[in-house]
Amino acid sequence: MDRLTRNSIIISAGLFLFLIATLAWDRYGAAPRVWQLNTLLKEDPVLAQSPYRFRATVFLNGIVTLTSPLADMVSIETYVKTVDPSLADKPADDGALQAAEHAFRETELRAIAVMLAEPDVDSVVWALDRAWYHKHGVRLDMAPGTGT
């Protein structure tokens, strides 16, 4: 057998084993913990009805990092008006706007509760989901020194 044939067989076998391991990964509960946490978030009936899909991005030492459309630099009003354009012209004290903000806060608390219900999750931290705003065509004007 020449060298090229031998190398081709070795590479093909390696790729085949990698494919089998990848397909069996989730089936036998060996999926990375972040994937498992994201499945929990996706399958929760309350969170499934939310216009924003929370995602776990990191799980380390009992701390899960979830994406959120909110952060110190982005107001809840910006998020709510992006999700529901009919609220765009409403003042901050409008009842419909405040109800939408309250509903999002309740959804956020639900995401925390789903994560903390897991025995290996001790706390939740938030990471601003800039990609969500980009996808919805909203420019985030960040203060100097915030990394953007």
C-alpha positions in Angstrom: 0.0 0.0 0.0 1.4 3.3 -1.0 1.7 6.3 1.4 -1.1 8.3 -0.1 -3.6 5.4 0.2 -2.5 4.7 3.8 -2.9 8.4 4.8 -6.3 8.6 3.0 -7.5 5.6 5.0 -6.3 7.0 8.3 -7.9 10.4 7.7 -11.1 8.8 6.5 -11.2 6.6 9.6 -10.5 9.6 11.8 -13.3 11.6 10.2 -15.7 8.6 10.5 -14.9 8.2 14.2 -15.3 12.0 14.8 -18.7 11.9 13.1 -19.9 8.9 15.1 -18.7 10.5 18.4 -20.5 13.8 17.5 -23.8 12.0 16.7 -23.6 9.9 19.9 -22.6 12.9 22.0 -26.0 14.3 22.7 -27.9 11.0 22.6 -26.0 9.5 25.5 -26.0 12.6 27.7 -22.4 13.6 27.0 -23.3 16.9 25.4 -21.5 19.9 26.8 -23.3 21.5 29.8 -23.9 24.7 27.9 -25.9 22.7 25.3 -27.9 21.0 28.0 -28.7 24.4 29.7 -29.7 25.8 26.3 -32.1 22.9 25.8 -33.7 23.6 29.2 -34.2 27.3 28.2 -35.6 26.4 24.8 -38.0 23.8 26.2 -39.4 26.0 29.0 -43.0 26.9 28.1 -42.8 30.4 29.6 -39.6 31.3 27.9 -40.7 29.7 24.6 -43.4 32.5 24.3 -40.9 35.3 24.8 -39.8 37.3 21.8 -36.2 37.1 23.1 -34.5 33.7 23.3 -32.1 33.6 26.3 -29.0 31.5 25.6 -26.3 30.1 27.8 -22.8 31.0 26.4 -20.5 29.9 29.2 -20.8 27.5 32.2 -17.8 27.6 34.5 -17.6 26.7 38.2 -21.3 26.8 38.8 -21.8 30.2 37.1 -23.8 30.3 33.9 -23.6 33.3 31.6 -26.8 34.1 29.7 -27.3 36.4 26.9 -29.7 39.3 27.4 -30.8 42.3 25.4 -30.3 44.4 28.5 -27.2 45.8 30.2 -26.1 49.0 32.0 -25.6 50.6 28.6 -28.9 49.6 27.0 -32.2 50.5 28.6 -35.2 48.2 28.8 -37.1 50.8 26.9 -34.8 50.3 23.9 -35.5 46.6 24.0 -39.3 46.9 24.4 -39.6 49.4 21.6 -37.5 47.2 19.3 -39.7 44.1 20.0 -43.0 46.0 19.8 -42.7 48.9 17.3 -46.2 50.1 18.3 -44.6 51.3 21.5 -41.9 53.4 19.7 -43.7 56.7 20.2 -44.9 56.1 23.7 -43.6 58.1 26.6 -41.7 56.3 29.4 -44.7 56.6 31.8 -47.1 55.0 29.3 -49.0 52.0 30.8 -48.5 49.7 27.8 -44.8 50.4 27.8 -44.5 49.8 31.5 -46.5 46.5 31.2 -44.2 45.3 28.4 -41.2 46.2 30.6 -42.7 44.3 33.5 -43.4 41.3 31.3 -39.8 41.2 30.2 -38.5 41.4 33.7 -40.8 38.5 34.7 -39.4 36.5 31.7 -35.8 37.3 32.8 -36.6 36.1 36.3 -38.0 32.9 34.8 -34.7 32.3 32.9 -32.8 32.7 36.2 -35.2 30.3 37.9 -34.8 27.7 35.2 -31.0 27.9 35.5 -30.9 27.9 39.3 -33.2 24.8 39.4 -30.2 22.9 38.1 -28.2 21.4 41.0 -24.8 22.4 39.5 -25.8 26.0 38.8 -25.0 28.5 41.6 -25.5 31.8 39.9 -26.3 33.6 36.7 -24.5 36.5 35.1 -25.7 38.5 32.0 -23.9 39.3 28.8 -25.3 41.9 26.4 -26.5 40.3 23.2 -25.3 42.8 20.7 -25.9 40.4 17.8 -29.7 40.5 18.7 -29.7 44.3 18.2 -27.7 44.1 15.0 -30.1 41.5 13.7 -33.0 43.9 14.4 -31.2 46.9 12.8 -30.7 48.8 16.1 -27.5 50.7 16.4 -26.1 50.7 20.0 -24.2 53.8 20.8 -21.8 52.8 23.5 -19.9 55.1 25.7 -16.1 55.4 25.0 -14.2 52.6 26.7 -17.0 50.0 26.7 -15.3 47.9 24.0 -17.3 49.0 21.0 
